[in-house]
Amino acid sequence: MTKIDIISGFLGAGKTTFIKQLLREAIAGEKVVLIENEFGEIGIDGGFLKDAGIEIREMNSGCICCSLVGDFGRSLKEVLTKYQPDRVIIEPSGVGKLSDVMKAVRDVASEIEVMLNSAVTVVDVNKCRMYMKNFGEFFNNQIDNAGTIVLSRTDIAAADKVQAAVEMLREHNAAANIVTTPCGQLTGAQLLEIIEKKDDMAEELMQEAREYRQHEHHHHDHGEEECGCHDHGHHHHHDHDEEEECGCHDHGHEHHHHDHGEEECGCHDHGHERHHHGHDEECGCHDHEHHDHHHDHDHGENCTCGCHDHDHHDHHHADEVFTSWGRENVSAISREKLEAVLHELAYSRKYGEVLRAKGMIPGEKEGIWLHFDLVPEQVEIREGIPDYTGKLCVIGANLDEEGLEAAFKA
């Protein structure tokens, strides 16, 4: 099936430079048709030039370059049928509406085996505000419909100008990947991956948080690994040996030396704290007061996992308990400062209860980025290649977002 990529943007934004990098570094081995589409009056009166035609301009390095005018859909089908390419890159005219091009491709896809692979808009960071103000109908349409927005000339623009552009673009498109790293610092393969795959760091980390909590509640054995059970919404990690005190309290007296094997615990909770038992046993703990048990996990009526309700919904899915906080276009930071911030996230509750954090941020050395991963009481920082934008995400409960914002500022 032929992939179709649309690379839009106003005249002079840098579309051709972006396309050449893809052709040279990412898809050189593919059979590619590059279409320069002259839409004429499309987007102004919604029509096409009447005279349809396909003009083949040049053919080199396995790439067929042509211009389509008139009935774009019919001409596109002719190109696809004649050349049967692996990929088609469409470069619309600057004043073309991206939504119109996307519709034309989808119409063709209903008749021929092609897929709309990506929709990219290249924006000159220095002209973003002006174009949005003066050419809103066309410029905003290109922004609204893009899956990826590439900010060009960020290498010569002030940091506050880049940030202002990102914020304006986000008002129109909350979901697109916004590339703020100069394309010259990225490889063609990276650019191709960016436009083909939606980057949703928050969702990926939330999924990891779900798996982390599920592991804590269902796969710990109270032996050498950490229990991970939560007491009243907090992470209390106990190393339970078979001969240690269980810690279960019944009216102030302690039950010692429980064999957390397959026997019933027999501990009773008479309005006091509920405690944690191994997941191979049947806990048998009972609450004889008026505390309702809200077991929201799907363990069945005969669940013997030992999970308890500590007056909070500790056993909800992660996305019911935790929220995400993230930032993009994050400025360069020193390794020392990043280490200090991450240490506080991992080993304290200064910014809330943090379960997971990840990020890629420019370092102080040019071309060297700091990539980090964090779980409670464990931090990894490594040097890596530039990413398409400096970005980070924190998953946790009761997060101090203002504090996090200040902590990660350069």
Buried (B, 14 or more C-beta within 10 A) or exposed (E): EBBBBBBBBBEEBBBBEBBEBBBEBBBEEEBBBBBBBBBBEBBEEEEBBEEBEBEEEEEEEBBBBBBBBBBBBBBBBBBBEEBEBBBBBBBBBBBBBBBBBBBBBBEBBEEEEBEBBBBBBBBBBBBBEEBBEEBEEBBBBBBBBBBBBBBBBBEEBEEEBBBBBBEBBBEBBEEBBBBBBBBEBBBBEBBBBBBBEEBEBBEBBBBBBBEBBBEBBBEBEBEEEBBBBBBEBEBEBBEBEEEBEBBBBBEEEEBEEBEBEEEEBBBBBEEBEBBBBBBEBBBBBEBEEEBEEEBEBEBEEEEBBBBBBBEBBBBBBBBEBBBBBBBBBBBBBEBEBBBEBBEBBBEEBEBBBBBBBBBBBBBEEEEBBBBBBBBBEEBEBEEEEBBBBBBBBBBBBEBBEEEBEEBBEE
